Amino acid sequence: MTPGLQINRTDGVVEVLFDRPERHNAFTRAMYEGIASLCAELREDRSVKALVLRGAGGRAFAAGNEISDFVDADAVAYETWIRELLRSLFELPQVTIAAIDGVCVGGGLAVATHCDLRIATPHSRFGYPIARTLGNALSAPIVYRCAAVFGESITREMLLASRLVDAQRAHAVGAVMCVVEDLDAEVATLLDGIGRASGVTLRTTKSQLVQRSQALEVAPADDDDVLREVYTGTDFSEGVRAFLAKEKPHFTG
């Protein structure tokens, strides 16, 4: 059992609950490892038609990554590892559903945008406010994926203006399938339909969509060098220090 993750299996469905409500379900390295292991298992499991991801507590789907994990890590290697995990999630043959109730930012938004379908409650919000919080940067494929889901204009707003997007606006641009008060009922209805669908059709359609998206997901050759410059710079160091001290950062870059 992975701390911070609850994995429940029923007939044809696997549901993952991000269970760190006291930290807004921020992802730890162990949680990412648990998701990676599950993806490796599901890749070969045709008995499962759907994977549902959701957060505990009603306040957040997931609010980024656990910043303390960055302190002693090679941040660029960590980002590369997460990027590979997200690709494995994106390429699963199952239908993947992000059931979002609350804040969905940073790493949480990266996970949600790599799912097939997103449903949300009215108070949910989406974004990448990293320019105001940590002073780090996203790998290029994660930016591309956000633009593919939300559109380039909103992606620029999220990253350059550090603004969060509400559920209604996300639905208006097609990033969210529907906005509902009763998330459990909508998930159940969605899963019922998927359960009745042809597994062959679902897997084939997923394969076609993944192939179409390959060009969007390719990072430029110098992406790691760019990220390394950011993560070894003074702004990121100040962002981590301020976050852990619960202070506002003073960026100089």
N, C-alpha and C positions, 0 to 999 in steps of 0.2 A: 504493500500500500504506500502510495506517495503522499507525503505531507502536503496539504493544500489542494489535493485533487480527490474527488470522489468519482469513481467510475461505476456506473450501473448498467447492466445488460438485461434487456428483455428480448422477446422474439423479434429478430431482425433489426434491432435498434441498440445503439450504444449511446449513453448520455454521460457527458463529463461535466461535473460541477466544479468550478473554481471556488475553493472554499477557504478564503482568507478575508472574510468581510471586514475584520478590524484593520486591514491594510488595503481596503478597496480591491481585494483580489489581485493585487500586484503579483506578477509572475516571478517565481524564484527559479534558479537553475534547475532544482529538483523537479519543479512542475513542468518546465520545458522538457526535461529528460523523460518524464512520464508521458507527455503528449507524443514525443518522438517515438517512444517504444510502442505506444498504442497505434500510431500511424503505420509503423512497420508491420504490426500484427494484422491490421485491417486491410492492408494492401492485398493480402492473399486470401481474405475471408469473404467468400461470396454469399455466405448466409446472412451477412449484415448489409442492409440497404441504406441505413441512415445513421449519421453521427450528429448528435446535438451537443452544442457547447453553450454553457450558461454560467452566470456568476451567482454566488450566494449573497444574501443580505438585502437585496432590493435597492441598493444604492449604486452598484457598479457591476458591469460585465467584467471588466478588468481595467485597472488604471495603470497601465504601463508595466515596467519591470521593477523588481526590487533593487533599488539603487545600490544598496550595500554589496550586491553581487559584483558590481563593477570595480570596487575599491582595489581588490587584489588580482583582478583579471586582466588579460590582454583584451581590451575593449573591442578592437577590430576583429580578433579571432572570435570573440563572443557574438558580435553582430553577424559574422559570416555563418557561424553555427546556427543562429536563430533563423537566418535567411534560408538555410538548407532545410530546417524544420518546417518553415512556412511553405516551402515548395512541396515537401512531402504531404502536407495537409491539403494543399491545392490540388495535387495530383491523385488523391484518393479516388477509387472507383465509386465509393458511396456518395450519396447526397449529403452534403455537410450544411448544417444549419446553425447560425449564431442567433441565439435567443437572448436579446439584449434588454436589460432592465436597469437603467441608470447610466453612469458614466462609462464611456467606451473610448479610451484615449491611449496614445502611445502604443505599447506592445499589444494591448487589448484590441485596438483598432486594426493593427496589422493582422492579428489572428482573424478578426471578423471579416476583413476584406478578402482574405484568402479562403473564406467559406463560399459555398454556392448561393445560399439564401440567407437573408438577414431579416429578422422581425424584431420590433422594438415596442416598448411602452412609451406613452406620450412624454414622460419626463426624461427620456434618454437623450444623451448628448454625445457628440463625436468630435474628435480632433487630435491634433499633434501640436500641443503648445510648448514644444521643446525649446524654442528660441527664448522663451521667458523663464523656463524652469531649469534646464540642465546645460544649455549651450552646446549640445551635441548635434549630430546629423543622422539622417536615415540613410541606409543603403539605397542605391538607385532603384533596384527592383521593387522595394517597398513603396517608394514614391510613385513609381509607374503603376503599381497595382491600385493604389489609392485613387490615382487619376482615372484609371479604367472604371472604377466603381462609382466615384463621386463626381467625376468630371474634372478637367484641369483647373477651371476657375475656382471651384470650392477647395480643391487641394492647395492651390496657391494661398487662398484665404486662411486655411487651417495652419499652414506652415509659415507663411510670411507675416500674417497679421495675428497669429496665435489665437484665433477665434474658434470657439466651439460651435458646431452646427446642431440645431435641434432636430428631433425625430421627424417633425412635419416637413421640414425642408429637405432632410435626407430622403424622405419618401417621395417628395415632389420631383427629385432628380433621378429617382429609380435606384438609389443606393440601398434603400430599405424596402422590402416587399410589402409590408403593411405595418401600421401603427395601431396597437390594440391595448385595451385596458387589461384584458385577461390573457396573459402570455401563455399560461398553461393550456387553456382551451385551444388557442391557435396552434400551439405546437402539436397537440393531440390530433387536431383536424388535419394538419399538414402530414403528420406521420401516417395517419390512416390512408390518405391518398397515395403516399409513397409506397406503403405496404401492399396496396392493390396493383401497383404499376409493374410493368415488365422489367425485371432486372437487366435483361439484355439491352432494352432501350435506354435505361438509365446509365448503364456502364458505357454504352457506345456514345451517347450524347456527351457524357463527361469527357471521354477521350477526345472527341472532336473539339470541345470547348478548350481543353487544355492545350491541344495542338495549336489552335488559333491564337492563344495567348502567349506562346513561347517567345515570339519576337518582342513583345512588350516587357517581358521579364528579364531580358538579358542585360547585365550590368556592363557599363563601359569598362575598358581595359584598366583604367587608372582608378576605379572606384575604391579599392582597398587603400591606395595611397592617399586619396582625398580623405577618407575616413580616419586613417591613422594620423594625419595632420590635425584633424579636428579633435580627436580623442587624446592627443598628447599636448594640446594647446592649453592656454591659461583659462579660457572661458569654461571649458568642460571641468577643469580642476576646481574652479570657483563654483560651478553649478553643483557638483557633488558635495563640496564642503558645505555650501549654504543649505542644500537639501537635508543633509544629515544633521545640521545644526538647527534646522527649522527656521532659517533666516532667508531674507530676500537676497538673491545673488547680485553682485555688482560686476557686470561684464565689462571688459575693456577691449574686446576684439571688435 
